[in-house]
C-alpha cells in the first residue's frame, strides 16, 4: 500500500471526502497516512471548488490513534522522542484542521481511540455511529492525551469529566459523548454516512466565507476576553457583509426563495 492508498480521496459536488484507509490496523496512523491526510486536507483547503470536507474511516474503526508498532521502544535504539512525533505529525494536523476556512465534518464510524479520538474532536461537526466509542487510551500506556486532547476535553466537558476520561481511559459511548457536549450527535449506524453526506452537501451549498469566519470566531472565543471577541465579531462581520453571498442571502430572504450561494467573496 503506497502513501496515497492510506487515505482515499473523492471530490464531487463541492465536498472532499477523505477516508482513512488502513482498516487492518483500525486506521492507526503511520507516517505515510499522516502525510497522505495532510496532503489531502491541504489540497481541499486550496481547491476553490471544495466548500466542505468530510472525514471518516474505512472498516470497523474510525482511528485507533498511533500505530504503536512504529513507536515500539524495544525496536528502537535509544529512548523514543514522542515529542518529535507530535511536533512533526499530530500537532500540524490538528492546527491544519482548525485553520481550514471551510466546514470539516467528521463521521466517526467506529472506535476513536487515543489521537484518533482527539483528531475527530478537532473537526467542526462530529457525528458518531451509536456503536462508536471514544477512548482516551493514553493512560493505559503511560502517556498523556495529545493531539489537543487535554485542551479540547477540558473545554468541552469540564475539568472533572476531562480528568475522569483521561485518567481512567474509560470508553465513552457515542450517545454519552453527545449528551456531554463532546460531539454534535449520535446517529444510528446505518444512517451515519447518509446524514454526514447530507450535512456536508448542505455546507457545500452554503455561504462558505461566512461559515469559515464563523468557525474562526468561535475558535477564537476560547482565549479571547469579551472585549476582544466583540472587536473580532465587528471585524469579521464587516468582512462577511462585503461578500456576494450576504447580498444573495438578503435578496433571497426578501423574495422568499432559496438562496443560490457561490461561496466566493464577490
Order of alpha helices (4+ residues) and beta strands (2+ residues): beta-beta-alpha-beta-beta-alpha-alpha-beta-beta-alpha-beta-beta-alpha-alpha-beta-alpha-beta-alpha-alpha-alpha-alpha
